[in-house]
Amino acid sequence: VICFLKDPDTGIPILTNLLERFGFCSGYKLNLTKTQFLMFNYSPPKDSQLKFNINRRTTKMKYRGITLTQRIEELYEANYTQMDTEIRNDLSNFKKSMCK
């Protein structure tokens, strides 16, 4: 799940409470050690980091195989170049295996 919070100071406690309630009803549990926050123009207070065990990312994070970056200008380089190389290699390998 990806969430965008306008006001993290009030949003993080509300979001974690909501996710905990969802977990209680559904049988799922929020794994805070795997939960990541990519902050844009925001630095959480130390007490919030400790209280909610925030795994803060400063420049980028992975979500469903895509690298999300803080700067929109970096999205292309962070994702397309590597993906283009992998696709070209896969096609080359496929072409070689089909010619046998």
N, C-alpha and C positions, 0 to 999 in steps of 0.2 A: 504494500500500500504506500502510496506517496501522498503526502499532505503538505499544503502550503499554509503557513500561519502568518497573519498580518501583525499580530502582537504576541511574540513568543513568551513574554513574561507571564501573561495570563493564559495564553493558548496551550503551552506545554502541560501545565497541571491539568487543564480541562481535557486535553487530548489523552493524556495517560490514564486519567480516571475513566474516560469513555472507553478506551481500549481494554482496561481491566474489567469493566462491567460487561463488555462484549465477550471477553474471555470467560468470565464466570457463567454467562448464559449459554455460550456455544461450546464450552469445553476446551477452547484454545487458550494459550497463554502467551502473553507478550514477552519475547526474549529480549530483554533490555541490552544484553551484551552484543546482540546483532543489530540493534536499532541504531541508526545513524542520523545525524542532523547536519545538513549543509547550510551554513549560515550566510545570509546576504546582508551586509551592513548591520550586523548584530553580534554582540559578544555577550553571552549569558553571564549573569553574576555567578560567582564561585559557589554560593549556597545552592543555586538551581542545578549546577553541574553535579554537585555531590548528591543532592536529594534525589534527582531523577537519573543519576548515573549516565549522563549525556556523553555519547560517543561522538564528539564534534569533529567534523571534517572541515578543513580550512580552504581547500582549493577544489577538490573534486571527490566524487563518489560513484560507485557502480550501482545501477538499478536495472535489473532485467537485461544484463549484458550491454547496456549503454552507459557510457561514462558521462555523468552530468558534471558540468563545470560551473564555477561561479561566474565566469565571464563568458557571455554568449559567443564572443568572437573565437573562443577556444573549442567550441563544440565540434566544429568541422574537423579540425586537426586531431582532436582526441578520439574521434570515432571513425570518420570516413577513410582516412589514410590507411589505418590498420585493416579495416574491413575490406577495402579495395584490394590490398595486397593478399589477404586470405582468400578472397574470391578468385583472384587471378591464379593463385597457386592451386586451388581446388580444381579449377577448370583445366589447368595444364595437366594435373595428375589424372583427371578424368579422361582427357583427350589421349594421353599416353596409354591408359589402360584399355581404351576402346580400340586402339590401333593394333592390339596384340591378337 
